């Protein structure tokens, strides 16, 4: 906060925006951690929530949910500021926390962070794109999970073939699991 005031007085708008974005992101992240802790304390019955009635706990949880909604707005503001000054990694992180997964995906994709882009695609339930980006990032396990989600068994076998460094036991396990499913899919597409 002090840095923002200094840069404002000096007239350096870029540094002021940078300081502001970092300040908002850090403050919002800390508040988000506090909310997560409170949720856990309520769930586990930790003091002071151990003495709360069921209705009191529901009321606190609703308040926390409302606070989280406001935090997402703050993360979005920070993300937009980071993007404005060209800090795409920080922008993407804020967009992800704001649950603006399309914006997060685009920012991560622009800077070549394939695994993080895949996570954003996964959160959008775009399993095809998530698989593609996990593959680009070298995470064949997550790519296979995504392809299994959308029943793309032939593509799973292509990945198993592609990753030669995959342990033999794992390759065999995938083959046993997905070859029959891929064959079944092929047979349903064949005209008799």
N, C-alpha and C positions, 0 to 999 in steps of 0.2 A: 504494500500500500504506500509505504514511504517512497519507494522507487518511482511509482506512478506520479506522485506529486513533484518529485525532483525533475523527472523528464518533462512534465507539463510546464514547469517553470522555465526549463531550458529551451522549450519549443521543439523538442525532438519528438515528433508525433509517432514515428515508427517504434521508437523505444518505449514510449508511453503505452502504445497499444500492446506491445509485447509484454510489458510488465503487468498491464491490466489483465490480459488473457491468462497469464500464468497465475496471477493472484486469484482470479475467479475460478480457474480450474482447480487449484490447490484447495481453496476454501470449500468448493463444492465436493471435491473428492473426500475431504475430511468429514464433511457432514454426511456424506453417503456411507462412510465407514461407521459413523456413530449410529446411523439408522440400522445398518446391518447388525451391529452389536445388540441394539435394543431388541430387534426381532429375535435374535438368538436367545437373549435373556428371557424374553417372554415365553418362547417355546420350551426352554429348559427349566422355567420356573425359578429363575435366579432373582435374589433380592434386588430391587424393591418389588418386582412383579410377582413374587411368590405369594404375596398376600392379596393380590388382585382377584376380584371375581371374574367370571367368564365374560360378563358384559363390559367390565372395565378394560379387560385385555382386548376385546373387540374394538372398543373405542380408541385405545392407544394404537392398535394396528391400523385403523382407518386414518388416524392422524398421520401416522408414519407413511402410509400410502400417498396421502395428499402432499406431504413434504417431498417424497420422491418425485412426484409429478413436477413440482416446482424446481427440483434439482436438475431434472432433465432439461428444463428450459434454460437453466444457467449453463449447463454443459453445452447446449446448442449455441448459446451466445459466445461462449469461449471458443468453440469450434469455428464459428464464423469469423471471429477476430483472428484466430491463428491462420485460417485459410487466407484471409485478406492480406496478411503480412508474409505469406508464403511458407509458413511452417506446417506443411501438410501432414507430417507424422502426428504432431500434437493435435491438429484439427481432426484427423481421423480418430484418434483416441477419444476426443471429446464427443464426436458424433456417435461413436459406438456407445459410449456411456449415456448419451442422450437417447439411445435407441433409434437413431436415424441411420439405419443400416445401409441404405442406398448411398447416402453421402459418405459414410465410412468406407464402404466398398470402393467407391470412385476415388477417394483420396488415397487409400492404401494401394489401389491398382496403379495410380499415377506415379507412385514412388517405388513400385516394384516389390511391395511387401505382400507376397502371394499368400502366405499362410493366414495373415491377418485379414486380407481381402476374402479369403475362403471362409473365415469365421463369420464375417459380415454376411456373406451369401448364405451361409448355413442358418443364421438367425432369421433371414428372410424366407427360409424354407425353399431356397433355390438350390436344391441338392445337386443338380447337373452342373451349375456354375461352381458351386463349392467343391465338387469333385475335381473339376478342371483346375481350379486354383490350388487345391491341396496337392494335386499331382505336380503342378508347376513348382510348388514349394518343396517337393520331394517327400511329402508326408503321405505315403501310399496307404497306410492304415486308415487314416481319416477319409481319403479319397474312396477307398473300397467301402467304408461304412456308408458314405453318401450314395454311392452307386447302388448298394444293396437296398437302401431306402426307396429308390425309384425303380428297383428291379432291372437294372441294366447289367445283367449277369455276364453277357459277352464282353462288355467293357471291363468288368472286373478281371476276367481271364486275360484280357489284353494287358492290364496293369501288372498282373502276376508275371506275365511273360516279359514285360518291359523291365521290371526291377530284378535284374540278375543277381544282385547282392542280397536279395531276400533269403533268409535262412531256409534250407531245404525242407525242414519240418513244417514251416509256415506255408511254403508253396504247396506242399502236399495237402495240408489242411484246407487251404483255399480251393484247391482243385477238387477235393472230395466234396466240399460243400457246394461249389458253384457250377461245376461241369454238368451235373444232372439238371440243374435249374436252367442253364443256358441251352442245353439240348431240348428241354421241354419247350422253351421259348421258340427255338428254331422250328420245332415240329408243328407248333400251332400256326406258324407262318407259311407252311408248305401246303400247297393244294394237292390233294390225292387224286 
